[in-house]
Amino acid sequence: MRFSQQPEASVLNDAWFHPDFWRGLIAGKEYLLPLLAGLVALLESVAFVGLLVPGIAILFALAALAGSLQQPLGLLLLCGFIGAAAGDLLSFLLGRYAAEPIKRLPLLQRHPGWIARGERFFARYGGTSIVLGRFVGPVRPIIPFVAGSCDMRLSRFLLYNLLSALAWSPVYLLPGYLTGRSSDWVPILESADAVALALLITLLLLFQQIHMRLHPEAGLWHWLCRHQLEPRSWSVVTMLALSSAAFSLLLTLQLSGILSDANHQLLQQLQSLGTHVPHLARALTDSGDPTLVTLLALICALTGQFYFRQRSGWGIVIGVGLALLLNHLIKETLQVTRPPAGLEQFASYSFPSGHASAASAFYALFSVWLLRGQTHRVRHIGYLLTALAIIAIALSRVMLGVHWPLDVAAGTAEGLAIASLYRFWIQRREPATPPSLRLPLLLCAAALLLFVATRQLLLG
C-alpha cells in the first residue's frame, strides 16, 4: 500500500487555509473580529477572571485572522484599548465598592495569596504598578482591584489605566496582526504559510498560558483541585490525549489527501526559505539526528545511573527506541513517498518523519527527566525552550526538502505522546528529587556541539 503526495483538486481541499474562506465567512460582519478582541481584552483584565482566561493566545489568533483578512488595524487596536481599559476600570470599581464581600468569597478564602501578591506589588510600586501590572501576567487582573480597595483616587487611576491600555493594545495585538499580514509584506510567505505560522504561534502561546496557570497558586490549579482532579496527572493525561488525537488527525489527513495542496505549498515555501539559510537548516536537522539523540539518551541514562543513583534515565533510552521502532513500522505500512529532494537522498519512506519523532521524543523526555522537582518557573522556561527546539528541528526537515509538513507534524505528535507516557510513569514511580541541572546539560551540550560541528565539517 503506497501513497503519493500528488495534489488533487477539490472544492473543500485546503479551503480553510486561504483567507478568502474566512473573508467570505465574515462578509458583512467586519466589526466582528475587533469586537471579539475587545471582549477578550476586557475578560482578561477583569479581577480574578483573567487568571483563568488564556487571553494572550486568543488575542493573537484573532489579530492574526484580522491581519490575514486585511481588516483595518486602527479599529482592532481601538477595540483592544477600550476592552483593556474597561476591564481594569471594572476591577477598580469592584475593589472600591465590593472589596470586602469579594474577599469573603469561598474561592478567595481558600487562596488568600492571590490578593496578597497583588497588595505586595502595589505597595512596592504604587501607582506605577497599574502600568507595570498591565504587562505582568500573574498580577495583571489583580492590581486594579487592589488599587480600588486601597482607595486610590479615581482620576489618578484613570490616568495610569488609559496610558497603560494605550501601550498594551499594540504590544499584544500588533504581533498577531503583522503575522497575518506577512504574506503581503514578505514575498517568501504566501497565504497558507501565514495561516500556518499564525496557528503555530497561537498553539505555543496557548501552551504557555495554560502551563503558567498550572502554578500551585494559579487559578487553573485550584479549579482542578476543587473538582477533585490532581493537576499534575490531569496535565499529563491531557497532553497524552491531545498528542494522540493530533497524530490520529494528521494520519487521517494524510490518508484522505484533504490537505494535499497546502502540504505542497508549505513545502515549496519552507524549502525556499531553507535555500537562504542552508547552514542553519542543516545544523538544526543535525541536532535531531536519530544517532545523536540515541547517544544523548544513553548519556542521560548512564549519568543518572552512576552519578545520581537513579534509574529513571533509562526511560529516555526506551522512549527514543520506541519512537524509532513505531516510526519504522508506520512508514513501512503506509509507504508514503518523500518529496523530490528526499527521494534523492533517502531510500526510506516519508510519513511520519523519523527525525522529528526521535528528536521530539528525546528533547521532551530529557526536559521531563531533568526538570522533575524543579520550581514551576524553572520548568515553565525549560518546557518553552524545549518546545522551540522541537519545532525548529521539525521545520528544518521541511526547509531541506526531505519531508512533507504533515510528516514532521505527525512525527512531533508521536514523540510528545511517548514523552507524556514517560511523564506519567516517572511521576508515580520516583519521588520529585531532581538531578543537578549542570552536569547533564554540560555533557549533552558538549556531545551535541561536537556532533553538529563534525557533521558540518564533513559536509563542507
N, C-alpha and C positions, 0 to 999 in steps of 0.2 A: 504493500500500500504506500504509494508515493504521492506527495502533494507538492505542486509547484506554486510559485508565487506570481502568477500572471494576473494582472488587473482585469476585473470584469465590470462591465457597465451595468449599473442598476440604479433605479430611482432612489432607493434608500441607501445605496452604497456610500458611506462616508459623509452623508449629508450633514450630520450634526457637527462635523469638523469644520464646516465652511460658514463664515459669517452670514452669508445670505440666508441660511436656515434660521438663524436666530433673529436676523433683521426682519424676516417675514413673520416670525412668531410674535414679535412685539410691535409690529407695524401699527401705527396709530396710538401707541402707548409709550412714546419716547420718554415720558416722565417717570415710567415705572422703575427703571434701574436707579436713577438718582434718589427717588423716594425710598426704595428699599435700602439703599446705602445710608440714608439719613436715619431710617428706623433702626438699623443695626447699630449705628453710631450712638443713638440715644440709649438703646438697651445696654450696650457695653459700658456706658457711663453711669447708669443708674446704680445707686448704692446696693452692693451685695449681688445684684443680678449679673453685673459684669464679671463676677468671679466664676460664673458658670457658662457664660456665652463665649465661644471661641471667635470673637468678633474680628480679629485681625485676618484670619483665614477667609472668613465670609466676605469681608470688605475687599480683600484682594481679588477674589473671584468676581465680585460684582463690578469692580473697577476695570478689571481685565476685559470682561464682556462688554462693558460700555466703550472701552477703547477700541476693541476689535470691530464694533459696530459704528465707530466714528461719531459717537454722540458727543454733544458739547461738553467740554471739560469744565467750563465755568459753572454750569448747573449742578454737575456732580459734586464739585468742591463746595458749592454753596449749601447743598443739602447735607453734606458731611459736617460742615461747620455748624449749621443750625442744629442738627441732631446731637452733636457732641456738646454744644453749649447748653442745649435744653436738658440733656441728661444730667450734666453736672449741676445745673440750677435746680432741677427736681431733687437731686440728692442733698443739696444745700438746704432747701426748704424742709425736707424730711428731717434733717438734723436740727434745724432751728425750732420746728414746731412739734416734732413727734419723736425726739431722740429717746426719751425715757421709755415710752411704750415699745418702741422698736428694740431697744436694748433688752427688754424683758421677754422678747420672743424666745421660744424654746431653742431655736437654731442658734441664736447668738448667746444664749446662756450656756450652751454646750461648747461654744467656740469663742470665748472672750478675747482670744488672741487676735482675731480679725480687727476689731476696733482698737485694741491696744497697740497693734503695729501701726495703724494709721495715726493714732494720737502721738506716738513717739516721732513719727515722720513730721507731723505738723508742728510739734513742739521744737523740733530741731531747725526747720527751715521757715517757719512762719508762713506768711502769705505766699512766698515763693514756692511753697510746696504745692500750691494749686497748679502752677506751671510745670514743676518737675514731676509731680504725680501723674500728670496727663500722659507721660511717656514711660512710666514705671508700672509694669503690669500688675504685680501683686497688690499695690496700694491704690491703683488708679480709681476704682469706683468707690473707695472708702474716704479719701481725703476731703472731697466736698461735704460729705455727711459730717465728718469730724469738724470741719470749719464752721458749719452751721450750728452744731451742738456747742461749740466754743464761743458763740455769739460774735463771730466776725462780722464786721459791717457789710451790709449787702452791696453798697456801692463799691467798696474795695474788692469784694469777691467778684463782682461782675467785671471789673477791670481785668483782673487776673484770668477769669474764666474766658472772656471774649478774646483776649490776646493769645492765650494758650490754644483755644479752639481754632483760631485763625492760622496758627502754625501747625496744629495737629492734622487738619484736614488734608493739606497737600502732602505732608510726610507719610500719611497712611494710605492715601488714595492714589497719589501720582505713580508709585512703582507699579501697581496693577494696571493703571490706565496706559502707561508707557509700554508695558509688556504687551497689552492688547493691540497697541498701535505699531508695534515693532515691525510687522510685515510691511507697513507703508514706508518706514524710515530706514530699515536695514534690508538691503536687497537680498541678502542671503537667507532671510527668514520670510517664507511665504505664509499664507493664512493658516494652513494646517499646523505648521511649525509653531506659530504664535499661540494657537489654541493649546497645543501640547505643552509648550513652555509654561503657559499660564496654569494649566492643570497640574503640572509637576510642582510648581512653586506653591500652589494652593494646598496640595497634599502635604508638602513639607511644613507649611505654616500650621495646618490643621494638626499634624502630629506634634509640633512644638507647643501649640496651645493646649492640647489635651494632656500631654505629659506634664506641662507646667501645673495643671490643675490637679495632678495626682500627688502633689506635695501633701504631707500629713496635715498641714494647716490650711489647705486649699478647699474650695467648695466641693469639687467633684469627689475627692477622697471622703469627705464627711457624708455626702449624699449616698455614696455606696455603702458606707458603714451603717448609716441609718436604715438602709434597706437590707441589712444583713448580708452584704456582699463583701468579701475580702478583697480590698482594692488591688493588691499585687496579683492575686490569682485572676481576678477579673480582667486586668490589663493584659496578662499573658494569654488567657483564653480568647480575648477579643483580637489580639494580634494574630494568633493562630487561625482564627476563623476568617479574618479579613484577608490574610495572605493566601489561605487555601481557596477562598472564594475568588480572589483575584486570579489565581492560577487557572481555576476552572473556567472563568470567564474568558481569559486570554486563549485558552485551549479551544473553547467554543468558537471564538472569533477567528482563530487560525483555521479550523476545520471548515467553517462556513464561508470564509473569504469575504465577510462583510466589510472589513477594513482594508481590503487589498490595495485600493487606490491610495489611501492615506499611508499605508505601510511603505509603498514605493516612493511617495512624495517625501516622507520623512527621511527615508534612506538617502535619497538624492541630495537633500538639503544638508543633512548632517555629514554626509560623505564630502560634500563640497566644503563645508566648514573644516573638516579634517585635513583637507589639502592646504589650508592656510596655517595650520599648527601641527604638522606631521610628527614632530619630535615629542610634543606634549601628548598627542594621542597615543603614540607608541609607548611612552613612559607610563601613562595611565593604564594601558592594557597590560603591560608587563607587571604592574603592581597587583594584578589579579590573576596572574598566570597560575593554572592548577598545580604545576610543580612547586611554585613558590609558596602558595598558600598551604600546601601539604607540608612543606618544610617548616613553615611558621607554626602550623598546628602542632607539629612534633616538638618544636622548641618550647611552646607553651606547656605541653604535657610533661616534658622532662623537667622543666623549671618548677612546675607545680609539684611534681612527684618528689624531687630530691632537694629542693630548696625550701618550699613552703609546706612540705609533708601533706599535700592534698592530691587526691586522685581525680578530682573533677576536671582537670585539664585534659584528660584523655577523652572526655566528651567532645572536645573540639575536633580531635582527630577522627572520631567516629562520625561526627556531623559532616565534616568535609568529605569523608569517604562515602557517606550515604548520599550526599548531593551529587557526587560524580557518578555513582552507580545508577541512581534514579535517572539522571540526565542521559546516560548512555542507553538505558532501556527504553526511555521515551523516544529518543532520537531514532533508534533502530525500528521502533514500532511505527512511527509516523512518517519517517523518511522525507522530511521537508527539505527541498533543495536550498542551497545557500545563494546569496546574491552573486553576480558575476565575479567580483573581486575575491569573494570567499572561495568560489569553485577553483580559482587559480592557485590558491594556497593550501586548501584542506580537502581531504577526501571524505571527511565525516559530514553528517547531515547538520541541519541548521537549528531546528526547534526542539527544545529550548536551548538557549546559549549555555554551554558548559562553563565557559569563562565567567559569565555573570552569576550563575548559580553557585559555583565554588567560591567566588570572591565574596558574594553577599553572605553565604553561609559562614565563611571564616571570619570576616570582619564583624558580623553580628554576634557570632559565638564568642569571639575574642572580647568584645565590649561587655557582653553579659558576664563572662568569667572574671574579667579584670575589674569591673566596676561594681561587682556584687558587694554590698555592705558599705559602699561609699555614701556620702551625703547626697541628697536629692539634687543639689546644684551641680555637683561633680558629674553625677550620672546624666543629668539633663544635657550638659555641654558635651559629654562623651558620646551620647547617643546621637546628637545632632551632627557632630563631626563624622561619626560612623556612617550616618545616612548620606552625607555629602560625598564621602569616599566611595560608597557603594554605587551611587548614581553616576559619579564621574567615570568609574571603571566600566559600568554598563554602557554608557553613552560612547565611550571610546571605541567599543567594538563596532558600533554603527558608523562612527566617524572614519574608521578604517575600511568600511565597506564589507566586512566579513560576516555580518549578521544583520538580519532584519530587526526593526524596532520591536516587533512583537516577540522576537526570540529573547532579547535581553530583558524585556519586561517580565516574561514568564520565568526566566531563569532567576531573576531577582526575587520574585514572589516565592519560588521554590526554596531558595536559600533562607528567606525570612521565616518560612513555615518551619523549617528544620531548627532554626535558632530559637523559635518560640517553644518548641518541644523541649529543647535543652534548658531553656529558662524555667520551664515548669518543673523539670526534673531536678535541677540544682537547687531550686527554691525549697523543695520538700526534702531533699536528701542531706544537704550540708547547712550548718549554721552560717549566718552572714558574717564570716570572718574574712575580710578582703585580703588578697595578697598585696604586697607592696606594688605600687604602680611603676616604680622606677625601673626595676630590673627587667621585667617582661617587655616594657616599652623599649628600653635600650637595645635588648637583644633582637627583638623583632624589627626595629627600625634599622639596625645595622645590617641584618640579613636582607631586608627589603632593598635598601640603598645599594648594597653590593650586587644583588641580583639584577636590579634595573640598570645600574651603571655598566655591568658586564654585557648585558644584552644590547645596550645602546652602542657600546664599542664594537661588538661583534657584527652588528648590522650596519655599522658605519653611520 
